[in-house]
Amino acid sequence: MSAAVDHFTSFVDVLAEALDDHEVTSEDLAARLYLSRFHLDRIVASVAGESPRRFRRRILLERSAYRLLTTRRTILDVAVEAGYGSHEAFTRAFTRAYGVGPSQWRTRPTSI
């Protein structure tokens, strides 16, 4: 494995631990990996094709899509768990990612 892949794997582990901490910053994640923010951004972008912030946001939306299918929690509860401050902001982000709103997706899911 290359060093970039090793660092990316470590990043995913650190991100999984901090996923529910919505106050964590990219600087915090980089510090936990003993990397500069710039270097972390380069590594994640080279392996994942997106910035750490976008990667984290995508993971949170994918988890939200899964939760909409597997739980009876309200859309607002799922939105808050994903770090969104309002139902509207979550619905906009979810619609951009999945092409339909969360309530419609819950009844007819496509793929996660």
Order of alpha helices (4+ residues) and beta strands (2+ residues): alpha-alpha-alpha-alpha-alpha-alpha-alpha
